[in-house]
Amino acid sequence: MTGKLLLLLRYKRKTQKDLNILILLLFMVAFAHGQTPTDGLMMPSKNICILLNYEAGHFDRYWEGDDLRRNETIATVNRTTILPMAAVGIFDELNFYIGLPYVKTKSSETNGGRFEGAKGFQDFMVALKYKALERSLGSGRLSLFTTVGYSTPATNYLSDYMPYSLGFGAPEFSLRGITQYQLNNGFYVRGTVAHLWRGYTEAERDYYYNSGSFYTALMDVPNAWTFETVIGKWFMSNTLKLELNYTGLKSTSGDNIRAYNAAQPTNKVKYDRLGVSIQYYSPSLKGLGVVGYYNNVVNGLNTAKMSNVGLGLTYQFNFIKNTNKDQDAQ
């Protein structure tokens, strides 16, 4: 790695290095289950949907490689995320998304003050979602979508501070394909596959081990594939939506957490997560909606056995006219 490249990519960060058991938290929920880049909904043209979401997660066990272990020194780790996000209907077939999460992490026991958590803004995110196809098929509708997204750290947080790090500390570009089939009775299934291209992050150390010795502060965060399968149904004249979902992630490279060593952004991560969500649009308070969800990691590699619960409020309005456009329920 050249000195010039190091200069271009270097961030100023402060750190603590004395953790004995650290967990790699390379994936977090960046979006609630509302109008998002990953669902089968589209915001109508000239409409905006504002989301404010609160999420609380915790874990007391993690996978060191494929060995499930208990947190012996850091007790239960808690992670809180507040996400403001907006979805803008540029056209009926093209939506724009923007968001910036605020994250706070801490342990239930502070171990004499040595292991403090972290807090601050995480990654600034933008995305575009395009509805490529929608047509009648049998007794329902088939819809195809594609999403491109980009995120980059909004602050100089320390990425090499697991499990308290706010995020990867690296830029990420994503390309996602979404297929949904919805029956006329409101029942639907959706499948999603995405590839995540990730860049470099910088640690506050000049040496690390990743299946070999690296004398640099720059760490190559592994790329990954993500998969999602959703079964859902609309009720009450398309005002209530219930979903069951499976999400999987698999890194394309990386190393395992070394025994009794700190985890780091170069680790290879794999997990399977199951969840349930509910979303309700108020027919009397036009444009107002509420969303709640729960998910849990049931299997993993170099990651935390994390449980999350979230609650969010959405408000949709037309920014050209003074009246709301009806919800484009899928």
N, C-alpha and C positions, 0 to 999 in steps of 0.2 A: 504494500500500500504506500503510495507516494506521500511525501510531506504536504504537497499541494492539496491532494484530496482530503487529507486529514484536516487541513486548515479550513477547507470548504464545508466539511461536515461536522466540525467540532461544536459542541454546545457547552456552556458553563453550567455545571450541576454540582450540588452538594449531596453527600451520601453518608450512610452508615453501613459497615461491612461485616459485623460480627454475628450474623445469624448462623446457627448450627443446622437448622432444618428449615428450608424455604420451599415454597410451592410455586410452580410455574402457572400463572393465571394468564395464559395467552389468548383467552377468548372471553369476552364479556358481552352481555346484551347491550347493543348500541341503540337499539330502537325498541319502543313498545310495540304491542300488537295492534296498532291503529292503522292509519293510512301511511304506509311505509314503502320503501323501495323493494321489499321482499314479498309483499302480499299480492292479492288478485284484484285490488281496488284501484280505480283511477279517479283523480280529482277532476271534476268538470272544468271546462275552459272558463277563465276569469274568476275562478274560485280559489280561496286559500283555506287550508285547514291547519290550525295551530294546535300543537300537542305540548302539554306539560306533564311529564311522567316522573314518578318517584319509584325507585326500586331498592329493595334491601336484600342482600345476599349474605350467606355465611357458610363456613365449612370448618370442620375439625379433623378431617382426614384427607389424604392426598395419595396419589400414585407416584412413587419413586420408580421410574420405569413402569413396569406393570405390577409392582408390589404395593398393595394398599397399606398405608401406614397412618398412624395417629399423630396429630400435632402434640409433641411432648413439651416443647419450649415456648410455643407461641399461642397455645390454647386455641380458642375459637377465633377465627379471623372474620371480621365483619366488613362488608363492602356496601356503601350507599352511593347511589347514582341519581342525580337529578338531571333530567334531559328536557330542554326546550327544543322543539323542532317544528319546522313549517314545511307543508307540502303545497306547491303552487301549480294550478292548472294552466299551463301555457296554452295548450290545445287540449281537446278531449282525449287525444291519443298520446300526449306528451306532458309529463309532470316533472317538476324540479323540486329537489329536497335540499334542505340545509339544516344543520344541527350542531350543537356544541355541548357535550355532557360535562357536568361537574361531579367529581368523584371524591369520596372520602373513605379511607381505609384505616382500620385499627384492630388490635387484639382485645379480647375480653380481659386478658391479663397483660400488663405492660412489662413484666419481667424486670422489675427494679428500675424502669425508665430507660432501659437500653434499647428496646425495640418500639420506637414510636411509629405511628402510621404516617399517612400522607394525605394531602388534600389539595384540590385545585382543578382547574379546567384541564380536560383530557385532550381529545383530538377534534379538530375542526373538520366537518364532513360535508360534502356536497354529492349529489347524485342526480341522474336523469333516468326516468323510466318511460319506455315506449311500448304502447300496445300495438304489436305487429299484426295480430289477426284476431278477429272475433266472428264466429259464424255458427249458425244452428247446425246441430248434429244429433240426430235421433230425437230424444225427448229432452234435450238440453242444449247448452251453448259451450263451445270450445273457445278458449282464449289463450293467446300466446303473448308473452311479454319479454322484454329484455331490459336489463338495468346496467348502467355503468356508474361506478362510484369512485371517489377519491377522498382520502383522509390524510391529515398530517398533524403532528403535535402542535397544539395551540400554545403550550408553555414549555419551558425547559425542565420538565419533570424527569426524575431519574428512573429509567426503565429497568436498570439492573438492581432493583431493590425488591425482590420477590419475598413474600406475596403482597407487599404493600404498594407496589408500583401502580401508578394510575393507568398505564397502558404499555404498548410496545415501544413507544418513542421512535417510531419509524414511519415513513410514508407508506401508504397502501393503495393500490389500484385494484378494483374488482370488476369482474364481468360476470353477469348472472343471467340465466335463462329460466323462465317461469312458465309452466303449463298448468292450466286449470280447466276442469270440466264441471259445469254446474247444471244439475237437473232442474226442471221447471218447478219442482216442489221445494227448492231452496237447498237441497243437499248438494255438496260439492267435494271434490278432491283436488289437491294441488301438489305438484312436485316442483322442486327447485334444485338447481345445481349451479355452483359458482366457483370460480378460481380467483384466488387472492394472491397478487404479486406484492411482495413486501421488500422494502429497502433495508438500509443499514441503520442501526442505532449505536449510540456511543455510551460506553461505560466509563466510570471514573477509576479505571485501572488500565495499565499498559500491557497486561498479559492475561490470557485466559486459555482454558483447555477445551477443545471441541474435537474429540477424536484425534488430537494432535495439538501441538503448542502454537499459539498465535500471539505474536509480540506487537499488539496494536490495541487501541481502545475501541475500535469499530467492530461491531458484531453483526453478522449477516443473519437477519431474522428469516426463518424458513417460510417459503410460500406454502399455500395450503389449498385444499379442496373443501368445500362445505356442501352438505346435502340436507334437504328438508322435505318431509312428507306431511301433509296436513289433511285431516278429515273434518269437515265442518258442516253446519246447517244454519240457515236463516229461519227465524221464527217471528211471529207477531207482525206480519206485513213488512218484513225486512227491516225491523227496528232492533232485533236481538240476534246476535251471532254467537254461536258456541263452536269452539275448535279443540281438537286433540292434535298434538303435533310431535314429530320426532325431528331432531336436528343432530347431524353428525359433522365432525370436522376431522381432517387428517392432514398433517403436515407432509410435504413431499421430501423433506430431508431433516437433518438435525441429529442431535445426540440425546442420550438419556441423562437425567439428573444423577450425578455421581453420589454414591453412598455417603451420607453425613456431610455433603457439600451444599453450597448454595445453588439453587436453580438459576438459570440465566436465559436470556432471550434466544439463544441458539438451540434450545432443547426441542426435540421432536414431540409434538402434541397430537393426541388422538382422543376423541371422546364421543359418547352417545348420550343424548339428553332427551328426556321426555317431558312434555308440558301440556297444560290446558289453559285456555283463555276464554274470556267472555267480553263482549262489547255490546253496548246499548246506546241507541240514538233516541233522544227524547222527541216524541211527536208534538208535544206541547211547547217546549222551549226550543224553537227552531234553530238548528245548527249545533246544538250542544250534545256531546256524547261522553260516555265514560267507558274505560277499559280496565280490566283486571286480569292478572295471569299468575301462574305458578309453574316453575320448571325445576328439574333436578337432574344432575349428571349421574347416570347409573353405571357407566363403565368408562375407563379412561387410561391414558398413558401420559405420564409426566404432567399431570394436571390435578386440580382440586376437585374433590367430591362436593360440588357447590350446589346449594339450593337457593332459588331466587323467588321473591314475591314482589309484584309490582301493581301500581294503581296509577291511572292517568286520566286526564281530562282533555277532551278535544272540542274545538269550536270551529265550525266551517261558516264562511261568509263569502258573498260575492263582492269583489272589490271594484266592480264597474257600476253595478246597480245598487240600489238600497235594499233589495230583497235577496234572500238566499235562493240559490238554485237547488232543486231537490237532490237528495243524496243519490249518487250513481252507484247503487248497491249492486254487487256482483253475485 
